[in-house]
Amino acid sequence: MQLAAFAASQLRVRTQASLHAIQAMFSQSMFSCRACVPRDRDADTVRVTVADIEAREVIERWDAGEGRFVELRSGDRLLVGAETREMADQLVEAWRERRQRQQNSEEALAEEKLQKEKEAQEEEERKRKEKEAEEEEQRQAELQRQKEEEERVRLEAKVQERKQRVEEFLKSNQFKDMSTPKRVQEKVLGLPLISKSIYPIHLAAELGDAAMVEMLLKEGASAKQKTSTGKTPAELAKKKSKGGSHDAVLKALGEPIKQAPRAVQVGGA
C-alpha cells in the first residue's frame, strides 16, 4: 500500500515537471504583438504564457511549416511561433505580405465579379431592348397587315357592290351583257323614226348617270364605244345636257367641260 502511494506521488511530480517544461518551451518560442505595423516593435512585443494564448480566440492562422506559424487572435493581437525574435519578425512580415497579396487578389476578383455582373446587366438590358424593338416591329407589321387586309376586304366589297349594281342596270334595261348592244328606237317629236344599236354605257351617258358610267368603265366598257349611228357616249351626253346636267358624266368620260360665258354688265345704273 505504501509502495503504491509512493509511485502515485512520483507520477504527479513527473507530470507537473512535464507541464512546466511545456510551458517553458512555449515561453521561449512564442511571441505576441499587435496585428498592425508597430511604431516601436520592442515596446509592442511581449512574451506570453500558455494561459494568455489559450484565453484569446483564433481569428486567422498561417502555418509556415516546420512548426512556425502566425495567428491573428482576438484583440487585434498576433501570436507568432518561432525560435527567435528575429525569425518571428520575419514571419510576421511574410504573413503581412501574403495577407496583402491575398487581399489584393480578393479585391481584383471582386472587381472582376462586379465588372462581369455589370456586363451581364448591360447584355440583359440590350437583349430586353432588342426584344422590345422586335416585338414592336412585329406589332407594327401585324397592324399593317390588318390594315391591308381591311383595305382588301373593303375594295373587294366595293367591287362586288359595283358588279351587282352593273348587273342590275343591265337587267333592268334589257342588256344581255356590257359587250352586247341592243336595238332601240330614237324618237323624233315623240314618234320612233330611227332604229339604232346602243351599248350600256351609251344609255348611262344619255340618262346622266355619272356613277353608272364610272362603274361601267371600271368593268371594262370603253369611253370611245360608238353606236350604230357613230355616236360616242360623250356626244350623246352633250346632246342631252341642259344647263350642265351632264357635266359629271362628261368628267367621268374624260371630256373637257366648257364653262358658260359670264354676263358682262355695260354702263352704269
C-alpha positions as CSV (number, residue, x, y, z in Angstrom):
1,M,0.0,0.0,0.0
2,Q,2.8,2.4,0.9
3,L,4.6,1.4,-2.3
4,A,1.5,2.3,-4.4
5,A,1.2,5.7,-2.8
6,F,4.8,6.4,-3.4
7,A,4.5,5.5,-7.1
8,A,1.5,7.8,-7.4
9,S,3.2,10.7,-5.8
10,Q,6.2,10.2,-8.1
11,L,3.9,10.2,-11.2
12,R,2.3,13.5,-10.1
13,V,5.8,15.0,-9.7
14,R,6.8,13.9,-13.2
15,T,3.5,15.2,-14.7
16,Q,3.9,18.6,-13.1
17,A,7.5,18.7,-14.3
18,S,6.4,17.9,-17.9
19,L,3.8,20.7,-17.8
20,H,6.4,23.1,-16.5
21,A,8.7,22.0,-19.4
22,I,6.0,22.6,-22.0
23,Q,5.2,26.0,-20.5
24,A,8.8,26.9,-20.6
25,M,9.1,25.8,-24.2
26,F,6.2,28.0,-25.2
27,S,7.6,30.9,-23.3
28,Q,10.8,30.7,-25.2
29,S,9.3,30.2,-28.8
30,M,6.1,32.2,-28.9
31,F,5.8,36.0,-29.3
32,S,2.8,38.3,-29.2
33,C,2.4,41.7,-31.0
34,R,-0.1,44.0,-32.4
35,A,-1.6,43.0,-35.8
36,C,-1.0,46.4,-37.3
37,V,2.5,47.6,-38.1
38,P,4.0,48.8,-34.8
39,R,5.9,52.0,-34.3
40,D,8.0,50.5,-31.6
41,R,8.4,46.8,-32.2
42,D,10.3,46.2,-28.9
43,A,7.8,48.0,-26.8
44,D,4.8,46.4,-28.6
45,T,6.2,42.8,-28.5
46,V,5.8,40.8,-25.3
47,R,6.4,37.2,-24.1
48,V,3.1,35.4,-23.3
49,T,2.2,32.4,-21.2
50,V,0.2,29.4,-22.4
51,A,-2.7,30.7,-20.4
52,D,-2.6,34.0,-22.2
53,I,-2.6,32.2,-25.6
54,E,-5.5,30.0,-24.7
55,A,-7.5,32.9,-23.5
56,R,-7.7,34.6,-26.9
57,E,-9.9,33.5,-29.9
58,V,-8.1,32.5,-33.1
59,I,-9.3,34.7,-36.0
60,E,-6.9,33.6,-38.6
61,R,-3.9,31.2,-38.8
62,W,-1.0,30.8,-41.2
63,D,1.3,27.7,-41.0
64,A,4.7,28.5,-42.4
65,G,5.9,24.9,-41.9
66,E,8.4,23.3,-39.5
67,G,6.3,24.3,-36.6
68,R,6.4,28.0,-37.5
69,F,3.1,29.9,-37.6
70,V,1.3,33.2,-37.3
71,E,-2.1,33.5,-35.7
72,L,-4.3,36.5,-35.6
73,R,-6.1,36.5,-32.3
74,S,-8.9,38.5,-30.8
75,G,-8.0,41.9,-29.5
76,D,-6.0,42.5,-32.8
77,R,-3.1,40.6,-31.4
78,L,-0.6,38.3,-33.4
79,L,0.7,35.1,-31.9
80,V,3.9,34.0,-33.7
81,G,5.6,30.6,-33.3
82,A,9.3,31.0,-34.0
83,E,12.6,30.1,-32.4
84,T,13.9,33.7,-32.1
85,R,12.6,37.3,-32.1
86,E,14.2,37.9,-35.5
87,M,12.6,34.9,-37.0
88,A,9.3,36.0,-35.5
89,D,9.6,39.4,-37.1
90,Q,10.4,37.8,-40.5
91,L,7.3,35.5,-40.2
92,V,5.1,38.5,-39.3
93,E,6.4,40.5,-42.3
94,A,5.9,37.4,-44.6
95,W,2.4,36.9,-43.2
96,R,1.5,40.6,-43.8
97,E,2.8,40.5,-47.4
98,R,1.0,37.2,-48.0
99,R,-2.2,38.7,-46.5
100,Q,-1.8,41.9,-48.6
101,R,-1.4,39.8,-51.8
102,Q,-4.5,37.8,-50.8
103,Q,-6.4,40.9,-50.1
104,N,-5.4,42.4,-53.5
105,S,-6.3,39.2,-55.2
106,E,-9.7,39.2,-53.5
107,E,-10.3,42.8,-54.4
108,A,-9.3,42.0,-58.0
109,L,-11.7,39.1,-58.0
110,A,-14.4,41.3,-56.5
111,E,-13.7,43.9,-59.2
112,E,-13.8,41.3,-61.9
113,K,-17.1,39.9,-60.5
114,L,-18.6,43.4,-60.4
115,Q,-17.4,44.0,-64.0
116,K,-18.9,40.7,-65.1
117,E,-22.2,41.5,-63.3
118,K,-22.2,44.9,-65.0
119,E,-21.6,43.4,-68.4
120,A,-24.3,40.8,-67.7
121,Q,-26.8,43.5,-66.8
122,E,-25.8,45.5,-69.9
123,E,-26.2,42.4,-72.0
124,E,-29.6,41.7,-70.4
125,E,-30.7,45.3,-71.0
126,R,-29.5,45.1,-74.6
127,K,-31.5,41.9,-75.1
128,R,-34.5,43.3,-73.4
129,K,-34.5,46.4,-75.7
130,E,-33.8,44.2,-78.7
131,K,-36.7,42.0,-77.8
132,E,-39.0,45.1,-77.2
133,A,-37.9,46.5,-80.6
134,E,-38.6,43.2,-82.3
135,E,-42.0,42.9,-80.6
136,E,-42.8,46.5,-81.6
137,E,-41.7,45.7,-85.2
138,Q,-43.9,42.6,-85.2
139,R,-46.8,44.6,-83.7
140,Q,-46.5,47.3,-86.4
141,A,-46.2,44.6,-89.1
142,E,-49.4,43.0,-87.7
143,L,-51.2,46.4,-87.7
144,Q,-50.1,47.0,-91.3
145,R,-51.2,43.5,-92.3
146,Q,-54.6,44.1,-90.6
147,K,-54.9,47.5,-92.3
148,E,-54.0,46.0,-95.7
149,E,-56.5,43.1,-95.1
150,E,-59.2,45.6,-94.1
151,E,-58.5,47.6,-97.3
152,R,-58.5,44.5,-99.4
153,V,-61.9,43.4,-97.9
154,R,-63.3,46.9,-98.4
155,L,-62.1,47.1,-102.0
156,E,-63.4,43.6,-102.7
157,A,-66.8,44.5,-101.2
158,K,-66.8,47.6,-103.3
159,V,-66.0,45.6,-106.4
160,Q,-68.8,43.2,-105.6
161,E,-71.2,46.0,-105.0
162,R,-70.2,47.6,-108.3
163,K,-70.6,44.3,-110.2
164,Q,-74.1,43.8,-108.6
165,R,-75.2,47.3,-109.5
166,V,-73.9,46.9,-113.1
167,E,-75.7,43.6,-113.3
168,E,-79.0,45.2,-112.0
169,F,-78.6,48.1,-114.5
170,L,-78.1,45.6,-117.4
171,K,-81.0,43.5,-116.4
172,S,-83.4,46.4,-115.8
173,N,-82.6,47.8,-119.2
174,Q,-82.7,44.5,-121.1
175,F,-79.0,44.3,-121.9
176,K,-77.5,40.8,-122.2
177,D,-74.1,42.0,-121.0
178,M,-71.8,45.0,-121.4
179,S,-70.4,44.0,-124.7
180,T,-73.7,43.1,-126.4
181,P,-75.7,46.1,-127.9
182,K,-79.4,46.3,-128.1
183,R,-81.7,47.9,-130.7
184,V,-83.7,51.0,-129.7
185,Q,-86.0,53.4,-131.5
186,E,-84.9,57.0,-131.5
187,K,-87.9,59.3,-131.2
188,V,-88.4,62.5,-133.2
189,L,-91.4,64.6,-132.0
190,G,-92.5,61.7,-129.9
191,L,-92.5,59.3,-132.8
192,P,-90.0,56.4,-133.2
193,L,-88.4,57.1,-136.5
194,I,-84.8,55.9,-136.3
195,S,-83.6,52.4,-135.1
196,K,-80.1,52.2,-133.7
197,S,-77.9,49.9,-131.7
198,I,-76.5,51.2,-128.3
199,Y,-74.4,49.8,-125.5
200,P,-75.0,50.1,-121.8
201,I,-72.5,53.0,-121.5
202,H,-74.5,55.0,-124.1
203,L,-77.7,54.6,-122.1
204,A,-76.0,55.6,-118.8
205,A,-74.5,58.6,-120.5
206,E,-77.8,59.7,-122.0
207,L,-79.5,59.3,-118.6
208,G,-76.8,61.5,-117.0
209,D,-75.9,58.6,-114.5
210,A,-72.3,59.5,-113.9
211,A,-71.9,56.8,-111.1
212,M,-73.0,54.1,-113.5
213,V,-70.8,55.5,-116.3
214,E,-67.8,55.2,-113.9
215,M,-68.8,51.7,-112.8
216,L,-69.2,50.5,-116.4
217,L,-65.8,52.0,-117.3
218,K,-64.2,50.1,-114.4
219,E,-65.9,46.9,-115.5
220,G,-64.3,47.2,-118.9
221,A,-66.6,49.4,-121.0
222,S,-64.9,51.8,-123.5
223,A,-65.5,55.6,-123.4
224,K,-64.9,55.5,-127.2
225,Q,-67.6,52.9,-127.9
226,K,-69.9,54.1,-130.8
227,T,-73.5,53.4,-131.5
228,S,-74.6,52.1,-134.8
229,T,-75.0,55.7,-135.9
230,G,-71.4,56.5,-134.9
231,K,-72.1,58.4,-131.7
232,T,-69.8,58.2,-128.6
233,P,-71.1,58.3,-125.1
234,A,-69.8,61.8,-124.7
235,E,-71.6,63.0,-127.8
236,L,-74.8,61.6,-126.5
237,A,-74.3,63.2,-123.1
238,K,-73.6,66.6,-124.7
239,K,-76.7,66.3,-126.8
240,K,-78.9,65.6,-123.7
241,S,-77.1,68.1,-121.4
242,K,-79.2,71.1,-120.3
243,G,-77.7,73.7,-118.0
244,G,-74.7,71.4,-117.1
245,S,-76.9,68.5,-116.2
246,H,-74.5,66.0,-117.8
247,D,-71.2,67.6,-116.7
248,A,-70.4,64.8,-114.2
249,V,-70.9,62.3,-117.0
250,L,-68.6,64.2,-119.3
251,K,-66.0,64.4,-116.5
252,A,-66.2,60.7,-115.9
253,L,-65.7,60.1,-119.7
254,G,-62.6,62.4,-119.6
255,E,-64.1,65.1,-121.7
256,P,-63.3,68.8,-121.0
257,I,-66.2,70.8,-119.7
258,K,-66.9,74.2,-121.3
259,Q,-67.7,76.9,-118.9
260,A,-70.7,79.1,-119.7
261,P,-69.7,82.7,-120.6
262,R,-70.3,85.2,-117.8
263,A,-72.6,88.0,-118.4
264,V,-70.8,91.4,-118.6
265,Q,-72.7,94.5,-117.4
266,V,-72.1,97.5,-119.6
267,G,-72.7,101.0,-118.5
268,G,-73.9,102.4,-115.2
269,A,-77.1,102.1,-113.3
